[in-house]
Amino acid sequence: MGIFDAIDIAGSGLTAERLRMDVTAENLANAQTTRTADGGPYQRKEVVLQPSSGSSFGSVLTGAIGGVRPTDPPNGVEVAGIVEDTSSQRLVYDPSHPDANAQGYVAMPNVNPVTEMVDLISSSRSYEANVTSMQSAKQMFTKTLELLR
């Protein structure tokens, strides 16, 4: 592991968590959007993350416990993609709505504001944890350089 790997790993986490917060904000902003460019109600989106390298946490942990270093150390996290949640929309009775069907029901987005707020808090705390680890690495580098004077 190189001297700046800790900062690189924390930086990848910062990037991933920022994207999670952006997607969550988009979900909240479109919680009442009943008509998109595709014609239907807005579909909730989720960010899928994966390890940057081919090694998994389990293989790194096994290697650390057994004393055998993995051949491909972890390099942080990356976004595998943004997927749409395909769970069903809720139907709300509102015959005066312009998007109501013949029975008077409007298909609303599958966005639950409570779930989105929990996701937002989770990604915010993860972002803070990555900032803290980056600051700790910076402090260790600074102390090391002071010792070498």
N, C-alpha and C positions, 0 to 999 in steps of 0.2 A: 504494500500500500504506500503510495507516494505521499509527499508532504501536503499537497493540496487536494487530495482525494476527498477529505472530509468536507471541504468547502464545495467541491463539485457535487457531491452527493446531496448536501443540504440545498444547493442551488437547484438541482433537478426537482427536489421536493417542493421548493418554493414555486417553481414554474407550474408543477402539476396542481398544487393547491389553489393557485391563482386561477387556473382554468376551471377548476371545480366551482370556485366562488362565482366566476363569470357565468357559467352554465346555470347555476342555481338562481342567480339574479335574473337570467333570461326566463327561467321557468316561472318565477314569481311575477315577472312583468307580464307574462302571457297567461296568467291563471284564469282570465275571463275571456280569452280570445276564442270565439266560436267559429271563425272563418279565416283560414290561412290561404296562401297562394295555391295549395293543393286542393282546396275546397272544403276540407273537413276542419274539425276543431284542432287546436294546438296539441301536439303530443309532447309529453314530458321527456326531457333529455337527461341522460346520465353519462358521466365520464368513466371510462374503463382504463385503469392503470395496470402496468405490468413492470417487472424488473427490467432495467436497461440491459443487463447482461444475461447470458444464458443460465447462470446459476440461480438457484432458488435460495430462500432464507434457510430452509432445512439443510441443504447441502453445505452451505457456509457454516451453519451451527455444528453439523456433524464433523466437518473438517476442523473446526476450532476445538471441539471437545477431544477429538482423536489425535490432535496434534498435526494432522495432515492438512496442508493449505490447499484450498480449491485452486484449480488451474485457471478459472475465470472468476476473479473476485467481483463482487457487486459494484455497480457503477451508478447506483441511484434508481430512479423510477422514471418511466416515460409514459406518455399517453398512448394507449393502444387504439383508442377511438372514442367517438361520442356516439352513443346509440340512443334510439328512441324507445321509451317505455311503451310497450304495446298493450298494456292493460286497458280494460274497457273504460270508456268515458261514462260519466254519469249523465242521466237524462233528467232535465229539470222542466217542469210544466210551466210554460210561459207562452201562451198563444199569441201575445202581442209582439213577441220578438221576431225580427225579420228572418232569422235562421230557423224558425220553428218548423217542424214537419207537419203533415196533414192532421195528426192527432194533437198538435200543440206542444210537443216536447222539443226541447233544444238540447243537442249533444254538447256538453261542456267538457273542457279539457280535463285530463286525468291528473291534475296538479293539486296536491294537498298542501296548503300553506304551512301547516304545522310540520309536516315532513320536510319541506324545503327549508324552514328555519332551523330545524335540527341539523340538516346537512350543511347549512351555512355556518352554524356554530362549530360543527365538527371540522370543517375545512379551515375555518379561522384559527381554531386551536392548533391544528396540524401545521399551519403556516407559522404560527408563533413558535412552536417547538422547533421547526427548521431554522428560524431566525436565531433562536437561543443556541442551537448547536453550532451554527455558523459563528456566532460571537464567541462561544467557548473555544472553538478551534483557533480563531484569530488571537484570543488571549494566550493560548498555549504557544502559538508561533512567536508572539511578542516576547513572552517570558523566555523562550528558548534563545531568541536572538540576544536578549539582555544577558543571559548566562555566558554566551560566547564572546562577549566584549572583554 
